[in-house]
Amino acid sequence: MKLYQNEISSATSRVRIALVLKGLTAEALPVTILGEEAESRQAEYRKINPQGLVPALLTDSGVLITQSLAIIEYLDEIKPEPPLLPQTAEGRALARSIALAIAAEIHALLPPRIGLHLKTTFNADADAVAAWSRHWVDEGMAAVETMIAGRRQGAFAVGDRPSIADIFLFPQAISARRMGFDLARWPNIAGIVAKLEGVRAFQENAPAPRR
Ligand SMILES: N[C@@H](CCC(=O)N[C@@H](CS)C(=O)NCC(=O)O)C(=O)O
């Protein structure tokens, strides 16, 4: 397998964590994602992934899978152990709700292309883009904290082993901390992140800081 990826990418971090938890490897194919000239924005990469995003996984049979949740569920299907989805239907639904609350409602408002569009079309300066990002992280993470707090029954976000909920939560929480948020304002998230920081797959695959 080959993984189109970028080291600062939170969505890539999710897939890299899942690969390690599964004991799978994928050859890394780096794609730059910052600035107007980023490789992710060029026609050549759009021929590979029409959305111009990382991560994208090329399977051994040459099929390209995009979107981190789809990639991780694919990995879970080709190598079922250890499972990345909880055992009950309700647990699986909750884990997917948390993963999507992060991917679709928080992270989707933050990537480089969003900041670039705010700058070029709406004349937002760096401070305005930072305020935009802080707003969506603050509101979104507070909602995720409440979702977890209401139904938490184990050491991790859903149950007693890391699931897709933790895989999506961890990189977002690390990014929030880098933005200056004290995770203690979200006590369940802070506790889960502290636990995940002791798990090698998470420890070694957090998104790298933007330089
Ligand atoms: N929903 C997608 C998000 C992918 C995404 O936004 N990736 C970012 C990096 S974290 C990217 O490629 N950004 C390029 C850009 O914004 O121009 C997923 O979960 O895979």
The ligand as an ORCA input file, in Angstrom:
! r2SCAN-3c Opt
* xyz 0 1
  N     -12.292     14.935      5.264
  C     -10.963     14.701      4.769
  C     -10.100     15.902      5.072
  C      -8.812     15.907      4.289
  C      -8.097     17.238      4.426
  O      -8.706     18.310      4.580
  N      -6.771     17.168      4.364
  C      -5.982     18.371      4.470
  C      -4.786     18.149      5.355
  S      -5.262     17.760      6.996
  C      -5.501     18.773      3.087
  O      -5.139     17.953      2.279
  N      -5.525     20.081      2.844
  C      -5.093     20.663      1.620
  C      -5.713     22.029      1.496
  O      -6.450     22.427      2.381
  O      -5.445     22.665      0.485
  C     -10.403     13.419      5.404
  O     -10.877     13.069      6.488
  O      -9.528     12.765      4.809
*
